[in-house]
Amino acid sequence: MRRHFNRPTGLDAGHTVWLTIEHPRGAGALTLNGTPLAIGAPGQACQVPITALLTSRNELTIEALLSDEPPWADVRLEIRGEHD
């Protein structure tokens, strides 16, 4: 599965963009703009900081390793400030 998205607007030095994965269903591989992302063990939710990998146009690739179904039910971006 591939998803394209633009870099969030309004980011400054105090913001970090996180890729959050909840309710994992199995093993999978994630890449952002061709860079593999380190994720936790199957069955464990994880959060990965991705601010440094973002470009103006981005491609997130999710690949199931053990089945034909997507390995994660909930994948989202979170933008956090210094005090979040």
N, C-alpha and C positions, 0 to 999 in steps of 0.2 A: 504494500500500500504506500502511496506517495501523497504527500500534502505539500502544497506551496503556500507560502505566506510572506507578507512584507515585514520588514523590520518595524517594530512598534515605534510610533512617533512620541516625541516628548521625553525621551530618555536623556538623563544627564549622568554625571559621574557618580551620583549617589544611588543610582538604580541598578539592580541586577535582574536579568531575565532568567527564569528557571523553567525547565521542562519538567513537569510533574506527571508521574505515571501512577495511577491508583488502580486497584482491583486487577492486578495482573492474573492472566489465566494460564500462562505457560511461558516457555522459553522463547526469546525473540532477539533480534538484533536491530539496533537503531543507528542511523547515520543522519547527520545534519550537514548539508552541503558537502557530502562526501567524506566527512570526518566521523569515524565510529565513536559512539558515546558509550562510556562505561555505565552499566546499569547493575542493579542489585540482583540477587538470586531470584529465580522464578518463585512467584507467590509472595514476594515482598514489594511493597510500594517503594518508590524512590523519587528523588529530586536531583536534577543535574543542572548546574549553572551553565548557561549557553551564551551569555552576553558577548563574549570575545569571538564567538563563531558566527555571529549574525552579520549578514550583508543586507543590501537594500531589498533583494529578492532571495528567498530561502526555500530549500527543499528538505523536508523531513521524510526519511524512508523508514518504514517499519516492516520487518520481515519475520514471519513466523518460522521457527526452526523445527518444530515437531508436529505441526498440523497445518491445515489449509486456512484455519480461522485466525484472525488477528490475535496476537498474544495479549493485548491490553485492551480493556474496555474503555478506560478513561485516560486520555492524554491531553494535557492542556499547558498553555504558557501562563506563567505568573510573573508579574512585575512587582518587585519589592524595593522599597526605599530603604534608606539607612536605618530607620527606626521600626521597620516592619518585622 
